[in-house]
Amino acid sequence: MYFLFPLSPLTFSHLLQKCFLQEVYCLNWDNRYLSLTISHLMSQYN
């Protein structure tokens, strides 16, 4: 699966790790949910 976000590799890796470890691993791969999750994680860097 690919995400179209202008992230640096390090930030992208950090987001993926946080996402997988805390939330996504126990949920279905729903595109809408992933979009919301990524948006939520992204907001922490703003």
C-alpha positions as CSV (number, residue, x, y, z in Angstrom):
1,M,0.0,0.0,0.0
2,Y,1.3,3.4,-0.9
3,F,0.7,6.8,0.8
4,L,0.9,10.0,-1.2
5,F,2.3,12.3,1.4
6,P,5.4,14.6,1.1
7,L,7.2,13.1,4.0
8,S,10.8,12.5,4.6
9,P,11.8,8.8,4.9
10,L,12.5,9.2,8.6
11,T,9.2,10.9,9.3
12,F,7.4,8.4,7.1
13,S,9.0,5.5,9.0
14,H,8.1,7.0,12.3
15,L,4.5,7.5,11.2
16,L,4.2,3.9,10.0
17,Q,5.7,2.5,13.2
18,K,3.4,4.5,15.4
19,C,0.4,3.7,13.2
20,F,1.1,-0.1,13.1
21,L,2.1,-0.5,16.7
22,Q,-0.8,1.5,18.2
23,E,-3.7,1.2,15.9
24,V,-3.7,-0.4,12.5
25,Y,-2.4,-3.8,13.4
26,C,-5.6,-4.7,15.1
27,L,-8.0,-3.2,12.5
28,N,-9.0,-3.9,8.9
29,W,-7.2,-2.1,6.1
30,D,-10.0,0.4,5.5
31,N,-8.9,3.2,3.3
32,R,-11.2,5.8,5.0
33,Y,-9.9,4.8,8.4
34,L,-6.3,4.9,7.3
35,S,-6.8,8.4,5.8
36,L,-8.2,9.6,9.1
37,T,-5.4,7.9,11.1
38,I,-2.7,9.4,8.9
39,S,-4.3,12.8,9.1
40,H,-4.4,12.5,12.9
41,L,-0.8,11.5,13.0
42,M,0.2,14.2,10.6
43,S,-1.5,16.9,12.7
44,Q,0.9,16.0,15.5
45,Y,3.8,17.3,13.4
46,N,2.2,20.6,12.5
